[in-house]
Amino acid sequence: MTDEGLEYTPRYHKILGTAEAIARTMGHTHVGTEHLFLAILQDQDAVPTQALAEQIAPQRITDGLTRIMHSAEYSGAPEGDFPCESDL
Protein backbone atom coordinates (compact mmCIF):
# COMPACT_ATOMS: atom_id res chain seq x y z
CA MET A 1 0.00 0.00 0.00
CA THR A 2 1.23 3.55 -0.72
CA ASP A 3 0.91 6.75 1.27
CA GLU A 4 -2.04 7.73 -0.92
CA GLY A 5 -3.94 4.57 0.00
CA LEU A 6 -3.46 2.88 -3.37
CA GLU A 7 -2.91 -0.85 -3.30
CA TYR A 8 -0.37 -2.43 -5.64
CA THR A 9 -1.70 -5.69 -7.05
CA PRO A 10 0.27 -8.92 -7.29
CA ARG A 11 0.24 -8.50 -11.10
CA TYR A 12 1.86 -5.06 -10.70
CA HIS A 13 4.70 -6.56 -8.66
CA LYS A 14 5.03 -9.47 -11.10
CA ILE A 15 5.30 -7.07 -14.08
CA LEU A 16 7.99 -5.01 -12.33
CA GLY A 17 9.98 -8.14 -11.53
CA THR A 18 9.63 -9.43 -15.07
CA ALA A 19 10.72 -6.06 -16.50
CA GLU A 20 13.82 -6.13 -14.30
CA ALA A 21 14.59 -9.69 -15.41
CA ILE A 22 14.19 -8.70 -19.07
CA ALA A 23 16.57 -5.76 -18.62
CA ARG A 24 19.16 -7.96 -16.90
CA THR A 25 18.84 -10.68 -19.57
CA MET A 26 19.45 -8.07 -22.26
CA GLY A 27 22.49 -6.79 -20.41
CA HIS A 28 20.95 -3.38 -19.77
CA THR A 29 21.82 -1.28 -16.74
CA HIS A 30 18.41 0.34 -16.51
CA VAL A 31 14.74 -0.68 -16.49
CA GLY A 32 12.77 1.49 -18.85
CA THR A 33 9.31 1.67 -20.31
CA GLU A 34 10.41 -0.66 -23.09
CA HIS A 35 11.16 -3.37 -20.52
CA LEU A 36 7.83 -2.74 -18.79
CA PHE A 37 6.04 -2.98 -22.12
CA LEU A 38 7.73 -6.30 -22.91
CA ALA A 39 6.83 -7.58 -19.43
CA ILE A 40 3.18 -6.61 -19.89
CA LEU A 41 3.10 -8.30 -23.30
CA GLN A 42 4.34 -11.54 -21.70
CA ASP A 43 1.27 -11.57 -19.45
CA GLN A 44 -1.56 -12.80 -21.68
CA ASP A 45 -4.11 -12.05 -18.95
CA ALA A 46 -3.09 -8.38 -18.61
CA VAL A 47 -5.77 -6.00 -19.86
CA PRO A 48 -3.36 -4.04 -22.13
CA THR A 49 -2.21 -7.27 -23.77
CA GLN A 50 -5.80 -8.36 -24.35
CA ALA A 51 -6.71 -4.96 -25.83
CA LEU A 52 -3.70 -4.99 -28.15
CA ALA A 53 -4.44 -8.57 -29.19
CA GLU A 54 -7.74 -7.34 -30.65
CA GLN A 55 -5.76 -5.18 -33.10
CA ILE A 56 -2.40 -6.90 -33.63
CA ALA A 57 -0.60 -10.02 -32.47
CA PRO A 58 1.30 -9.10 -29.28
CA GLN A 59 4.22 -11.21 -30.53
CA ARG A 60 4.64 -8.80 -33.46
CA ILE A 61 5.05 -5.93 -30.99
CA THR A 62 7.44 -7.98 -28.87
CA ASP A 63 9.50 -8.85 -31.96
CA GLY A 64 9.63 -5.20 -33.06
CA LEU A 65 10.62 -3.91 -29.63
CA THR A 66 13.28 -6.59 -29.25
CA ARG A 67 14.69 -5.84 -32.72
CA ILE A 68 14.95 -2.13 -31.89
CA MET A 69 16.47 -2.81 -28.48
CA HIS A 70 19.18 -4.95 -30.09
CA SER A 71 19.95 -2.41 -32.82
CA ALA A 72 23.04 -0.21 -32.87
CA GLU A 73 20.82 2.87 -32.60
CA TYR A 74 19.30 1.81 -29.27
CA SER A 75 20.83 3.65 -26.37
CA GLY A 76 18.21 3.09 -23.68
CA ALA A 77 17.31 5.96 -21.41
CA PRO A 78 20.28 8.29 -21.05
CA GLU A 79 20.65 9.70 -17.57
CA GLY A 80 19.05 13.06 -17.11
CA ASP A 81 16.64 12.70 -20.03
CA PHE A 82 13.56 12.65 -17.86
CA PRO A 83 13.07 14.05 -14.37
CA CYS A 84 12.20 11.64 -11.61
CA GLU A 85 8.72 12.02 -10.16
CA SER A 86 10.30 13.24 -6.92
CA ASP A 87 12.04 16.03 -8.90
CA LEU A 88 8.78 17.44 -10.26
C-alpha positions in Angstrom: 0.0 0.0 0.0 1.2 3.5 -0.7 0.9 6.8 1.3 -2.0 7.7 -0.9 -3.9 4.6 0.0 -3.5 2.9 -3.4 -2.9 -0.8 -3.3 -0.4 -2.4 -5.6 -1.7 -5.7 -7.0 0.3 -8.9 -7.3 0.2 -8.5 -11.1 1.9 -5.1 -10.7 4.7 -6.6 -8.7 5.0 -9.5 -11.1 5.3 -7.1 -14.1 8.0 -5.0 -12.3 10.0 -8.1 -11.5 9.6 -9.4 -15.1 10.7 -6.1 -16.5 13.8 -6.1 -14.3 14.6 -9.7 -15.4 14.2 -8.7 -19.1 16.6 -5.8 -18.6 19.2 -8.0 -16.9 18.8 -10.7 -19.6 19.4 -8.1 -22.3 22.5 -6.8 -20.4 21.0 -3.4 -19.8 21.8 -1.3 -16.7 18.4 0.3 -16.5 14.7 -0.7 -16.5 12.8 1.5 -18.8 9.3 1.7 -20.3 10.4 -0.7 -23.1 11.2 -3.4 -20.5 7.8 -2.7 -18.8 6.0 -3.0 -22.1 7.7 -6.3 -22.9 6.8 -7.6 -19.4 3.2 -6.6 -19.9 3.1 -8.3 -23.3 4.3 -11.5 -21.7 1.3 -11.6 -19.4 -1.6 -12.8 -21.7 -4.1 -12.1 -19.0 -3.1 -8.4 -18.6 -5.8 -6.0 -19.9 -3.4 -4.0 -22.1 -2.2 -7.3 -23.8 -5.8 -8.4 -24.3 -6.7 -5.0 -25.8 -3.7 -5.0 -28.2 -4.4 -8.6 -29.2 -7.7 -7.3 -30.6 -5.8 -5.2 -33.1 -2.4 -6.9 -33.6 -0.6 -10.0 -32.5 1.3 -9.1 -29.3 4.2 -11.2 -30.5 4.6 -8.8 -33.5 5.0 -5.9 -31.0 7.4 -8.0 -28.9 9.5 -8.8 -32.0 9.6 -5.2 -33.1 10.6 -3.9 -29.6 13.3 -6.6 -29.3 14.7 -5.8 -32.7 14.9 -2.1 -31.9 16.5 -2.8 -28.5 19.2 -4.9 -30.1 20.0 -2.4 -32.8 23.0 -0.2 -32.9 20.8 2.9 -32.6 19.3 1.8 -29.3 20.8 3.6 -26.4 18.2 3.1 -23.7 17.3 6.0 -21.4 20.3 8.3 -21.1 20.7 9.7 -17.6 19.1 13.1 -17.1 16.6 12.7 -20.0 13.6 12.6 -17.9 13.1 14.1 -14.4 12.2 11.6 -11.6 8.7 12.0 -10.2 10.3 13.2 -6.9 12.0 16.0 -8.9 8.8 17.4 -10.3 
